[in-house]
Amino acid sequence: VLYGACLLVDIRRNLREEEADLLRFMKLNKVKVLLVLTKADKLKSAKERNRALARWKNDPLAVDFLVTSSKKNLGLDELWTWIDDVVDGQSP
């Protein structure tokens, strides 16, 4: 049984068609999904960050997302909390 899934995507790029298809499939089958936007540290200016966040907030698939950076340890605790909650049967 698949309880949830995390899809990792570089924050600087758009979803590929197969990634969008996968997200639609998960939503259709009521699988909890978290879009994990990686490499946030690569966005140098506030303007770049705001533009990237606006793109994801307005995405037509409207899935939950989390901004992360392994270099800056950004969002990693929240990611593990989301995973733990899904495994424990709670709705994140």
N, CA, C and O atoms as a GROMACS GRO file, in nm:
protein
  368
    1VAL      N    1   0.086  -0.118   0.000
    1VAL     CA    2   0.000   0.000   0.000
    1VAL      C    3   0.090   0.123   0.000
    1VAL      O    4   0.185   0.133   0.077
    2LEU      N    5   0.058   0.216  -0.086
    2LEU     CA    6   0.132   0.341  -0.093
    2LEU      C    7   0.057   0.447  -0.013
    2LEU      O    8  -0.054   0.486  -0.050
    3TYR      N    9   0.118   0.492   0.096
    3TYR     CA   10   0.055   0.589   0.184
    3TYR      C   11   0.082   0.733   0.140
    3TYR      O   12  -0.002   0.821   0.156
    4GLY      N   13   0.199   0.755   0.086
    4GLY     CA   14   0.237   0.889   0.046
    4GLY      C   15   0.363   0.884  -0.038
    4GLY      O   16   0.433   0.783  -0.043
    5ALA      N   17   0.390   0.995  -0.103
    5ALA     CA   18   0.508   1.002  -0.188
    5ALA      C   19   0.562   1.144  -0.188
    5ALA      O   20   0.488   1.241  -0.177
    6CYS      N   21   0.692   1.153  -0.202
    6CYS     CA   22   0.759   1.281  -0.218
    6CYS      C   23   0.819   1.283  -0.358
    6CYS      O   24   0.889   1.190  -0.398
    7LEU      N   25   0.792   1.388  -0.431
    7LEU     CA   26   0.851   1.406  -0.563
    7LEU      C   27   0.950   1.520  -0.553
    7LEU      O   28   0.912   1.634  -0.523
    8LEU      N   29   1.078   1.492  -0.578
    8LEU     CA   30   1.182   1.593  -0.568
    8LEU      C   31   1.204   1.659  -0.703
    8LEU      O   32   1.224   1.592  -0.805
    9VAL      N   33   1.200   1.794  -0.702
    9VAL     CA   34   1.216   1.871  -0.825
    9VAL      C   35   1.305   1.992  -0.794
    9VAL      O   36   1.288   2.058  -0.692
   10ASP      N   37   1.398   2.019  -0.882
   10ASP     CA   38   1.482   2.139  -0.871
   10ASP      C   39   1.391   2.262  -0.877
   10ASP      O   40   1.314   2.276  -0.972
   11ILE      N   41   1.400   2.349  -0.779
   11ILE     CA   42   1.313   2.467  -0.770
   11ILE      C   43   1.328   2.560  -0.891
   11ILE      O   44   1.239   2.639  -0.919
   12ARG      N   45   1.440   2.550  -0.961
   12ARG     CA   46   1.467   2.642  -1.071
   12ARG      C   47   1.401   2.602  -1.202
   12ARG      O   48   1.406   2.678  -1.298
   13ARG      N   49   1.339   2.486  -1.207
   13ARG     CA   50   1.281   2.443  -1.334
   13ARG      C   51   1.133   2.407  -1.318
   13ARG      O   52   1.084   2.391  -1.207
   14ASN      N   53   1.066   2.397  -1.430
   14ASN     CA   54   0.925   2.356  -1.432
   14ASN      C   55   0.915   2.205  -1.426
   14ASN      O   56   1.013   2.133  -1.448
   15LEU      N   57   0.795   2.157  -1.396
   15LEU     CA   58   0.772   2.013  -1.398
   15LEU      C   59   0.784   1.959  -1.540
   15LEU      O   60   0.743   2.024  -1.636
   16ARG      N   61   0.841   1.842  -1.551
   16ARG     CA   62   0.839   1.771  -1.678
   16ARG      C   63   0.702   1.706  -1.692
   16ARG      O   64   0.633   1.686  -1.592
   17GLU      N   65   0.665   1.672  -1.813
   17GLU     CA   66   0.532   1.615  -1.838
   17GLU      C   67   0.510   1.486  -1.759
   17GLU      O   68   0.401   1.465  -1.705
   18GLU      N   69   0.612   1.400  -1.751
   18GLU     CA   70   0.595   1.274  -1.677
   18GLU      C   71   0.579   1.300  -1.527
   18GLU      O   72   0.510   1.224  -1.458
   19GLU      N   73   0.642   1.405  -1.476
   19GLU     CA   74   0.624   1.441  -1.335
   19GLU      C   75   0.482   1.491  -1.309
   19GLU      O   76   0.420   1.456  -1.209
   20ALA      N   77   0.432   1.573  -1.400
   20ALA     CA   78   0.295   1.622  -1.388
   20ALA      C   79   0.196   1.505  -1.396
   20ALA      O   80   0.098   1.501  -1.322
   21ASP      N   81   0.222   1.411  -1.486
   21ASP     CA   82   0.137   1.292  -1.496
   21ASP      C   83   0.137   1.212  -1.367
   21ASP      O   84   0.033   1.165  -1.322
   22LEU      N   85   0.253   1.198  -1.307
   22LEU     CA   86   0.265   1.125  -1.181
   22LEU      C   87   0.186   1.195  -1.070
   22LEU      O   88   0.117   1.128  -0.992
   23LEU      N   89   0.196   1.326  -1.062
   23LEU     CA   90   0.120   1.400  -0.961
   23LEU      C   91  -0.030   1.385  -0.983
   23LEU      O   92  -0.105   1.367  -0.887
   24ARG      N   93  -0.075   1.392  -1.109
   24ARG     CA   94  -0.218   1.373  -1.138
   24ARG      C   95  -0.264   1.233  -1.096
   24ARG      O   96  -0.371   1.217  -1.038
   25PHE      N   97  -0.182   1.133  -1.126
   25PHE     CA   98  -0.214   0.995  -1.090
   25PHE      C   99  -0.228   0.980  -0.938
   25PHE      O  100  -0.322   0.916  -0.890
   26MET      N  101  -0.137   1.040  -0.865
   26MET     CA  102  -0.140   1.029  -0.718
   26MET      C  103  -0.264   1.101  -0.663
   26MET      O  104  -0.330   1.049  -0.572
   27LYS      N  105  -0.295   1.217  -0.715
   27LYS     CA  106  -0.414   1.289  -0.668
   27LYS      C  107  -0.540   1.209  -0.699
   27LYS      O  108  -0.630   1.198  -0.615
   28LEU      N  109  -0.547   1.153  -0.818
   28LEU     CA  110  -0.662   1.073  -0.859
   28LEU      C  111  -0.681   0.952  -0.767
   28LEU      O  112  -0.794   0.914  -0.737
   29ASN      N  113  -0.572   0.894  -0.723
   29ASN     CA  114  -0.576   0.775  -0.638
   29ASN      C  115  -0.565   0.808  -0.489
   29ASN      O  116  -0.543   0.720  -0.406
   30LYS      N  117  -0.580   0.937  -0.457
   30LYS     CA  118  -0.583   0.984  -0.318
   30LYS      C  119  -0.458   0.946  -0.238
   30LYS      O  120  -0.465   0.915  -0.119
   31VAL      N  121  -0.345   0.950  -0.306
   31VAL     CA  122  -0.216   0.929  -0.240
   31VAL      C  123  -0.166   1.065  -0.194
   31VAL      O  124  -0.161   1.160  -0.273
   32LYS      N  125  -0.130   1.075  -0.068
   32LYS     CA  126  -0.072   1.200  -0.018
   32LYS      C  127   0.060   1.225  -0.089
   32LYS      O  128   0.144   1.135  -0.099
   33VAL      N  129   0.077   1.345  -0.138
   33VAL     CA  130   0.199   1.375  -0.213
   33VAL      C  131   0.253   1.511  -0.170
   33VAL      O  132   0.178   1.606  -0.146
   34LEU      N  133   0.383   1.516  -0.160
   34LEU     CA  134   0.453   1.639  -0.126
   34LEU      C  135   0.555   1.665  -0.236
   34LEU      O  136   0.641   1.581  -0.263
   35LEU      N  137   0.546   1.780  -0.297
   35LEU     CA  138   0.644   1.821  -0.395
   35LEU      C  139   0.759   1.886  -0.318
   35LEU      O  140   0.740   1.990  -0.254
   36VAL      N  141   0.876   1.826  -0.325
   36VAL     CA  142   0.993   1.875  -0.253
   36VAL      C  143   1.079   1.953  -0.351
   36VAL      O  144   1.142   1.896  -0.440
   37LEU      N  145   1.079   2.085  -0.333
   37LEU     CA  146   1.155   2.172  -0.422
   37LEU      C  147   1.296   2.185  -0.367
   37LEU      O  148   1.318   2.242  -0.260
   38THR      N  149   1.390   2.131  -0.440
   38THR     CA  150   1.529   2.122  -0.395
   38THR      C  151   1.613   2.238  -0.447
   38THR      O  152   1.570   2.314  -0.533
   39LYS      N  153   1.732   2.250  -0.393
   39LYS     CA  154   1.834   2.346  -0.437
   39LYS      C  155   1.790   2.492  -0.420
   39LYS      O  156   1.823   2.576  -0.504
   40ALA      N  157   1.718   2.521  -0.314
   40ALA     CA  158   1.675   2.658  -0.290
   40ALA      C  159   1.795   2.751  -0.273
   40ALA      O  160   1.784   2.871  -0.300
   41ASP      N  161   1.907   2.698  -0.229
   41ASP     CA  162   2.027   2.780  -0.210
   41ASP      C  163   2.080   2.835  -0.342
   41ASP      O  164   2.158   2.930  -0.342
   42LYS      N  165   2.040   2.777  -0.454
   42LYS     CA  166   2.086   2.823  -0.586
   42LYS      C  167   2.016   2.951  -0.630
   42LYS      O  168   2.063   3.018  -0.723
   43LEU      N  169   1.905   2.986  -0.566
   43LEU     CA  170   1.835   3.110  -0.598
   43LEU      C  171   1.902   3.222  -0.521
   43LEU      O  172   1.891   3.230  -0.399
   44LYS      N  173   1.971   3.308  -0.591
   44LYS     CA  174   2.058   3.407  -0.526
   44LYS      C  175   1.984   3.531  -0.477
   44LYS      O  176   2.016   3.584  -0.371
   45SER      N  177   1.887   3.577  -0.552
   45SER     CA  178   1.822   3.703  -0.514
   45SER      C  179   1.680   3.679  -0.462
   45SER      O  180   1.620   3.574  -0.488
   46ALA      N  181   1.629   3.776  -0.391
   46ALA     CA  182   1.491   3.769  -0.341
   46ALA      C  183   1.395   3.765  -0.459
   46ALA      O  184   1.291   3.699  -0.453
   47LYS      N  185   1.428   3.834  -0.566
   47LYS     CA  186   1.343   3.835  -0.685
   47LYS      C  187   1.332   3.695  -0.745
   47LYS      O  188   1.223   3.652  -0.783
   48GLU      N  189   1.444   3.624  -0.753
   48GLU     CA  190   1.443   3.487  -0.804
   48GLU      C  191   1.359   3.396  -0.714
   48GLU      O  192   1.279   3.316  -0.763
   49ARG      N  193   1.378   3.410  -0.583
   49ARG     CA  194   1.302   3.327  -0.488
   49ARG      C  195   1.152   3.355  -0.500
   49ARG      O  196   1.072   3.262  -0.504
   50ASN      N  197   1.116   3.482  -0.505
   50ASN     CA  198   0.974   3.518  -0.514
   50ASN      C  199   0.911   3.467  -0.644
   50ASN      O  200   0.798   3.419  -0.644
   51ARG      N  201   0.984   3.479  -0.753
   51ARG     CA  202   0.933   3.431  -0.882
   51ARG      C  203   0.913   3.279  -0.879
   51ARG      O  204   0.812   3.228  -0.928
   52ALA      N  205   1.010   3.208  -0.823
   52ALA     CA  206   0.998   3.061  -0.816
   52ALA      C  207   0.882   3.020  -0.727
   52ALA      O  208   0.804   2.932  -0.764
   53LEU      N  209   0.868   3.083  -0.611
   53LEU     CA  210   0.758   3.048  -0.520
   53LEU      C  211   0.622   3.081  -0.582
   53LEU      O  212   0.527   3.004  -0.565
   54ALA      N  213   0.613   3.192  -0.652
   54ALA     CA  214   0.486   3.228  -0.717
   54ALA      C  215   0.449   3.124  -0.822
   54ALA      O  216   0.332   3.089  -0.835
   55ARG      N  217   0.548   3.075  -0.895
   55ARG     CA  218   0.522   2.973  -0.997
   55ARG      C  219   0.463   2.847  -0.933
   55ARG      O  220   0.367   2.790  -0.985
   56TRP      N  221   0.519   2.804  -0.821
   56TRP     CA  222   0.472   2.682  -0.758
   56TRP      C  223   0.340   2.702  -0.687
   56TRP      O  224   0.256   2.611  -0.685
   57LYS      N  225   0.318   2.819  -0.628
   57LYS     CA  226   0.191   2.846  -0.560
   57LYS      C  227   0.075   2.850  -0.658
   57LYS      O  228  -0.038   2.816  -0.622
   58ASN      N  229   0.102   2.892  -0.781
   58ASN     CA  230  -0.002   2.904  -0.882
   58ASN      C  231  -0.008   2.784  -0.976
   58ASN      O  232  -0.076   2.789  -1.078
   59ASP      N  233   0.061   2.678  -0.942
   59ASP     CA  234   0.062   2.560  -1.028
   59ASP      C  235  -0.077   2.499  -1.035
   59ASP      O  236  -0.143   2.485  -0.931
   60PRO      N  237  -0.124   2.464  -1.153
   60PRO     CA  238  -0.260   2.410  -1.167
   60PRO      C  239  -0.282   2.277  -1.095
   60PRO      O  240  -0.396   2.241  -1.067
   61LEU      N  241  -0.176   2.205  -1.064
   61LEU     CA  242  -0.193   2.078  -0.993
   61LEU      C  243  -0.219   2.100  -0.844
   61LEU      O  244  -0.272   2.012  -0.776
   62ALA      N  245  -0.182   2.216  -0.795
   62ALA     CA  246  -0.213   2.258  -0.657
   62ALA      C  247  -0.182   2.150  -0.554
   62ALA      O  248  -0.269   2.111  -0.476
   63VAL      N  249  -0.059   2.103  -0.553
   63VAL     CA  250  -0.017   2.008  -0.450
   63VAL      C  251   0.063   2.084  -0.345
   63VAL      O  252   0.115   2.192  -0.370
   64ASP      N  253   0.072   2.024  -0.227
   64ASP     CA  254   0.154   2.083  -0.122
   64ASP      C  255   0.300   2.076  -0.164
   64ASP      O  256   0.344   1.980  -0.227
   65PHE      N  257   0.374   2.179  -0.130
   65PHE     CA  258   0.516   2.176  -0.162
   65PHE      C  259   0.598   2.227  -0.044
   65PHE      O  260   0.548   2.297   0.044
   66LEU      N  261   0.724   2.189  -0.045
   66LEU     CA  262   0.818   2.228   0.059
   66LEU      C  263   0.948   2.268  -0.007
   66LEU      O  264   1.002   2.195  -0.090
   67VAL      N  265   0.999   2.384   0.030
   67VAL     CA  266   1.125   2.434  -0.025
   67VAL      C  267   1.238   2.381   0.063
   67VAL      O  268   1.234   2.392   0.185
   68THR      N  269   1.340   2.323  -0.002
   68THR     CA  270   1.451   2.264   0.072
   68THR      C  271   1.586   2.303   0.014
   68THR      O  272   1.598   2.342  -0.103
   69SER      N  273   1.687   2.291   0.098
   69SER     CA  274   1.826   2.304   0.057
   69SER      C  275   1.907   2.217   0.151
   69SER      O  276   1.910   2.241   0.272
   70SER      N  277   1.973   2.117   0.097
   70SER     CA  278   2.057   2.034   0.184
   70SER      C  279   2.181   2.110   0.227
   70SER      O  280   2.234   2.086   0.336
   71LYS      N  281   2.229   2.201   0.143
   71LYS     CA  282   2.347   2.280   0.178
   71LYS      C  283   2.321   2.369   0.298
   71LYS      O  284   2.408   2.384   0.385
   72LYS      N  285   2.202   2.430   0.304
   72LYS     CA  286   2.169   2.522   0.412
   72LYS      C  287   2.079   2.459   0.517
   72LYS      O  288   2.032   2.527   0.608
   73ASN      N  289   2.055   2.329   0.504
   73ASN     CA  290   1.971   2.256   0.599
   73ASN      C  291   1.831   2.319   0.609
   73ASN      O  292   1.773   2.325   0.718
   74LEU      N  293   1.779   2.365   0.498
   74LEU     CA  294   1.650   2.432   0.492
   74LEU      C  295   1.539   2.331   0.460
   74LEU      O  296   1.546   2.260   0.359
   75GLY      N  297   1.438   2.324   0.545
   75GLY     CA  298   1.321   2.242   0.519
   75GLY      C  299   1.336   2.094   0.547
   75GLY      O  300   1.240   2.018   0.531
   76LEU      N  301   1.453   2.051   0.589
   76LEU     CA  302   1.475   1.908   0.608
   76LEU      C  303   1.400   1.852   0.728
   76LEU      O  304   1.346   1.742   0.721
   77ASP      N  305   1.394   1.928   0.837
   77ASP     CA  306   1.316   1.882   0.953
   77ASP      C  307   1.169   1.870   0.918
   77ASP      O  308   1.102   1.775   0.958
   78GLU      N  309   1.118   1.967   0.842
   78GLU     CA  310   0.978   1.964   0.800
   78GLU      C  311   0.950   1.845   0.708
   78GLU      O  312   0.843   1.784   0.716
   79LEU      N  313   1.046   1.813   0.623
   79LEU     CA  314   1.031   1.697   0.534
   79LEU      C  315   1.020   1.568   0.615
   79LEU      O  316   0.933   1.485   0.590
   80TRP      N  317   1.110   1.551   0.712
   80TRP     CA  318   1.105   1.430   0.795
   80TRP      C  319   0.976   1.425   0.877
   80TRP      O  320   0.922   1.316   0.898
   81THR      N  321   0.928   1.538   0.923
   81THR     CA  322   0.801   1.541   0.996
   81THR      C  323   0.688   1.496   0.906
   81THR      O  324   0.603   1.417   0.949
   82TRP      N  325   0.684   1.544   0.782
   82TRP     CA  326   0.580   1.505   0.686
   82TRP      C  327   0.584   1.354   0.664
   82TRP      O  328   0.481   1.288   0.665
   83ILE      N  329   0.704   1.301   0.643
   83ILE     CA  330   0.720   1.156   0.620
   83ILE      C  331   0.673   1.078   0.743
   83ILE      O  332   0.598   0.981   0.730
   84ASP      N  333   0.717   1.119   0.861
   84ASP     CA  334   0.674   1.051   0.983
   84ASP      C  335   0.523   1.053   1.000
   84ASP      O  336   0.463   0.952   1.038
   85ASP      N  337   0.460   1.168   0.971
   85ASP     CA  338   0.315   1.179   0.985
   85ASP      C  339   0.242   1.085   0.888
   85ASP      O  340   0.143   1.022   0.924
   86VAL      N  341   0.292   1.076   0.765
   86VAL     CA  342   0.228   0.986   0.668
   86VAL      C  343   0.244   0.841   0.710
   86VAL      O  344   0.150   0.763   0.702
   87VAL      N  345   0.362   0.806   0.756
   87VAL     CA  346   0.387   0.668   0.800
   87VAL      C  347   0.301   0.634   0.922
   87VAL      O  348   0.252   0.521   0.936
   88ASP      N  349   0.283   0.732   1.010
   88ASP     CA  350   0.202   0.709   1.130
   88ASP      C  351   0.052   0.717   1.103
   88ASP      O  352  -0.028   0.696   1.193
   89GLY      N  353   0.015   0.746   0.978
   89GLY     CA  354  -0.127   0.749   0.942
   89GLY      C  355  -0.195   0.882   0.969
   89GLY      O  356  -0.318   0.890   0.962
   90GLN      N  357  -0.118   0.985   1.000
   90GLN     CA  358  -0.177   1.116   1.022
   90GLN      C  359  -0.174   1.191   0.890
   90GLN      O  360  -0.093   1.162   0.802
   91SER      N  361  -0.263   1.286   0.876
   91SER     CA  362  -0.267   1.368   0.757
   91SER      C  363  -0.182   1.492   0.778
   91SER      O  364  -0.216   1.576   0.860
   92PRO      N  365  -0.070   1.504   0.702
   92PRO     CA  366   0.016   1.622   0.720
   92PRO      C  367  -0.050   1.748   0.667
   92PRO      O  368   0.008   1.856   0.674
   0.00000   0.00000   0.00000
